[in-house]
């Protein structure tokens, strides 16, 4: 049986702040992250893995994917499929579904939260976005980069927040450009249209106002996931960018910013 136990996770964490939380706060967090619903979902499809599991999750959440530009997915899947990250979980589910349906396999660059879902681990290339990566993680990632398996990636690394009065990724890390060049991977830009609830952004603004550095709003991401149940997710896929295009006319950081800007300029047909 697969089980997420929030209280145990907090107890075993490296965070002094989390370990200092009183029991009533931990119980509140347990409800906010929808521990029971997540455990039900993980166990309902425990016998499935990889792309097959993604299809089951899509079916469970009854998601309609309204996508433009499927013809822009190249025959050769040795690409970075990079996208903005407005939702948290559901955009990851949709992105991996789109790529998985086309190529039958993939690796998703994801943070170590997915370690709590063992039947997803076969398709996750884990990155610790909240701390230092172990040397073995770097070695494993390099092997993934240099393989021919399709890779999905959210270059911001975090869920979109309010930036310059808009809900958007603040920036994109340049690593996907660097690795595209070194591993000879093309890049396929993808845009998700939509946003999380007003409560998510209110908590973000409030904790910024109070000077709280811990991303408290992340606790709401499972709630945002279940709020999307039965909904429609709109996506646009842009034209593939050959890795040879990343010449020295721009730095890797500037190339990443250009692609991010181009993604946000995509329109829904």
ABEGO torsion letter per residue (X at the ends): XBBBBAAAAAAABABAAAAABBAAAAAAAAAAAGAAAAAAAAAAAAABBEAAAAAAAAAAAGBBBBBBGAAABBABABBBBBBBBAAGAAAAAAAAAAAAAAAGBBBBBBBAAAAABAAAAAABBBBBAABBBBAAAAAAAAAAAABABBBBBBAAGBBBBBBGGBBBBABBBAAAAAAAAAAGBBBBBBBBBEBBBAAAAAAAAAAAAAGBABBAAAAAAAAAAAAABGBBBBBBBBBBBBAAABBAABBAAAAAAAAAAAAAABBBX
